[in-house]
Amino acid sequence: MNVIWRTLFVMWRARRRLRRDGLIAPTELSCIRVTTLPTDIDVLRHMNNGRYLSLFDLGRWDLLTRTGMAGAMKSHGWYGVVVAETITFRKSLELWQRFDIESRLIGHDDKAIYLEHRAVIDGEIYARAIIRSRMLKRSGGTLSHEELFAAIGRPDGLPEVDEWVRDWAAASALPSTRAHAPSVWK
């Protein structure tokens, strides 16, 4: 809820851009401009590390809306859930600093789609996140890529997910929700 007003504004603006400019391909870059607000800052007076992922959600909303995926998801009763994410920081974002959130679909495997988000100032990356997301049906079950691509079209030029991303996804995966997953520390 802490970024609800920003989320609503980004969704409204993305729908307006969609009507004005038409659909973009899922592999195209989505870009929104954001300002680091006082509510984003931690005691060290730079953006709190946890806030980046919340703000990258804004980039995901823009991308999903402008590609038509959000509309297809709503009309079919589908939704996406983040199952894994990793973020790397390079430089700090300071109070009132304006930056771009760049987002794009970087590929898929047999179970998930992968997105990349970047915090960028003047063409320079300050932080980057890789997101692994599963698509689910409100009626129950997992949405297949065939169903998703039938609704939105298969993106041209969708690259294979880099080897390190596949390795990261495998290494960071938890057991299935149907499997036992005890919290045992070694």
C-alpha positions as CSV (number, residue, x, y, z in Angstrom):
1,M,0.0,0.0,0.0
2,N,2.9,2.3,0.5
3,V,3.2,3.1,-3.2
4,I,-0.5,2.8,-4.1
5,W,-0.9,6.4,-5.4
6,R,2.2,6.0,-7.6
7,T,0.9,2.7,-8.8
8,L,-2.5,4.1,-9.7
9,F,-0.9,7.1,-11.5
10,V,1.4,4.8,-13.5
11,M,-1.5,2.5,-14.5
12,W,-3.6,5.6,-15.6
13,R,-0.6,7.0,-17.5
14,A,0.2,3.6,-19.2
15,R,-3.4,3.2,-20.4
16,R,-3.3,6.8,-21.8
17,R,0.0,6.0,-23.6
18,L,-1.5,2.7,-24.9
19,R,-4.5,4.6,-26.4
20,R,-2.2,7.3,-27.8
21,D,0.7,5.2,-29.1
22,G,-0.8,1.7,-29.5
23,L,0.7,-1.6,-28.3
24,I,4.4,-2.2,-27.8
25,A,6.0,-5.6,-28.2
26,P,6.7,-7.4,-24.9
27,T,10.4,-7.4,-25.8
28,E,10.4,-3.6,-26.3
29,L,11.7,-1.3,-23.6
30,S,9.2,0.3,-21.3
31,C,10.4,3.4,-19.5
32,I,8.9,5.5,-16.8
33,R,10.4,8.5,-15.0
34,V,10.4,8.4,-11.1
35,T,11.6,10.7,-8.4
36,T,13.2,9.5,-5.1
37,L,10.7,10.7,-2.5
38,P,11.3,11.2,1.3
39,T,9.3,8.0,1.9
40,D,11.8,6.1,-0.2
41,I,14.8,7.2,1.9
42,D,16.4,5.2,4.8
43,V,18.5,6.5,7.7
44,L,21.6,6.7,5.5
45,R,19.7,9.3,3.3
46,H,19.6,7.2,0.1
47,M,16.9,5.0,-1.3
48,N,16.2,2.1,0.9
49,N,17.2,-1.2,-0.8
50,G,13.8,-2.7,-0.2
51,R,12.1,0.2,-2.0
52,Y,13.7,-0.5,-5.4
53,L,11.6,-3.7,-5.9
54,S,8.4,-1.8,-5.0
55,L,9.3,0.9,-7.5
56,F,10.2,-1.7,-10.1
57,D,6.6,-3.0,-9.8
58,L,5.6,0.3,-11.3
59,G,7.8,-0.4,-14.3
60,R,6.1,-3.9,-14.6
61,W,2.6,-2.3,-14.5
62,D,3.6,0.1,-17.3
63,L,5.1,-2.8,-19.4
64,L,2.1,-5.1,-18.8
65,T,-0.4,-2.4,-19.7
66,R,1.3,-1.1,-22.8
67,T,2.0,-4.6,-24.2
68,G,-1.7,-5.5,-23.8
69,M,-0.8,-8.3,-21.3
70,A,-2.7,-6.6,-18.4
71,G,-5.9,-6.3,-20.5
72,A,-5.6,-10.0,-21.6
73,M,-4.9,-11.0,-18.0
74,K,-7.9,-9.1,-16.7
75,S,-10.3,-10.4,-19.3
76,H,-9.3,-14.0,-18.9
77,G,-8.9,-14.0,-15.1
78,W,-5.2,-14.5,-15.0
79,Y,-2.6,-13.0,-12.8
80,G,1.2,-13.1,-12.3
81,V,3.1,-13.8,-9.1
82,V,6.7,-13.1,-8.6
83,V,8.4,-16.4,-7.6
84,A,12.0,-15.2,-7.4
85,E,13.9,-11.9,-7.8
86,T,17.4,-10.8,-7.5
87,I,18.7,-7.3,-7.4
88,T,22.2,-5.8,-7.8
89,F,23.1,-2.3,-6.7
90,R,25.8,-0.2,-8.2
91,K,25.2,3.4,-7.1
92,S,22.9,5.0,-4.6
93,L,19.9,7.1,-5.5
94,E,19.6,10.2,-3.4
95,L,16.6,12.2,-2.2
96,W,14.7,14.1,-5.0
97,Q,16.9,12.4,-7.7
98,R,15.0,11.7,-10.9
99,F,15.6,8.4,-12.6
100,D,14.2,6.1,-15.2
101,I,12.8,2.6,-14.6
102,E,13.5,0.6,-17.7
103,S,11.6,-2.7,-18.0
104,R,11.4,-5.5,-20.6
105,L,10.6,-9.2,-21.0
106,I,13.9,-11.0,-21.3
107,G,12.5,-14.6,-22.0
108,H,10.8,-17.5,-20.6
109,D,11.3,-21.2,-19.7
110,D,8.8,-24.0,-19.4
111,K,7.3,-22.5,-16.1
112,A,7.9,-18.8,-15.9
113,I,8.5,-15.6,-17.7
114,Y,11.5,-13.4,-16.9
115,L,11.7,-9.6,-16.8
116,E,14.5,-7.2,-16.2
117,H,14.2,-3.8,-14.5
118,R,16.9,-1.2,-14.3
119,A,17.2,2.1,-12.4
120,V,19.0,4.4,-14.9
121,I,20.2,8.0,-14.8
122,D,21.7,9.6,-18.0
123,G,22.1,6.1,-19.6
124,E,24.0,4.7,-16.6
125,I,22.7,1.7,-14.6
126,Y,22.3,2.3,-10.8
127,A,20.5,-0.9,-10.0
128,R,19.2,-4.0,-11.9
129,A,16.7,-6.6,-11.0
130,I,15.8,-9.9,-12.6
131,I,12.3,-11.1,-11.9
132,R,10.9,-14.7,-12.4
133,S,7.1,-14.7,-12.6
134,R,4.6,-17.4,-12.9
135,M,1.2,-16.8,-14.5
136,L,-1.8,-18.3,-12.7
137,K,-5.5,-18.6,-13.3
138,R,-8.0,-17.2,-10.8
139,S,-10.0,-20.4,-11.5
140,G,-7.0,-22.4,-10.3
141,G,-3.9,-23.8,-11.9
142,T,-1.0,-22.4,-13.9
143,L,-1.4,-20.6,-17.2
144,S,0.5,-22.2,-20.0
145,H,2.7,-20.2,-22.3
146,E,0.6,-21.4,-25.2
147,E,-2.5,-19.9,-23.6
148,L,-0.7,-16.6,-22.8
149,F,0.8,-16.3,-26.3
150,A,-2.5,-17.2,-28.0
151,A,-4.1,-14.2,-26.2
152,I,-1.3,-11.7,-26.8
153,G,0.7,-13.1,-29.7
154,R,4.1,-14.7,-29.4
155,P,6.7,-11.9,-29.2
156,D,9.0,-11.9,-32.2
157,G,12.7,-12.2,-31.3
158,L,12.1,-13.5,-27.8
159,P,15.6,-14.5,-26.7
160,E,16.6,-17.6,-24.8
161,V,17.1,-16.8,-21.1
162,D,20.8,-16.4,-20.4
163,E,22.5,-19.5,-18.8
164,W,23.2,-17.6,-15.6
165,V,19.5,-16.7,-15.2
166,R,18.5,-20.4,-15.6
167,D,21.1,-21.4,-13.1
168,W,20.0,-18.7,-10.7
169,A,16.3,-19.8,-11.0
170,A,17.2,-23.4,-10.3
171,A,19.5,-22.5,-7.4
172,S,17.0,-20.1,-5.7
173,A,13.9,-22.3,-6.2
174,L,12.0,-23.5,-3.1
175,P,10.1,-26.8,-3.1
176,S,6.6,-26.9,-4.7
177,T,3.7,-25.8,-2.6
178,R,2.6,-29.4,-2.5
179,A,6.0,-30.6,-1.1
180,H,7.2,-30.5,2.4
181,A,9.5,-27.5,3.1
182,P,10.7,-27.6,6.7
183,S,12.7,-24.7,8.1
184,V,15.8,-26.4,9.2
185,W,19.0,-24.4,9.7
186,K,22.3,-26.2,9.2
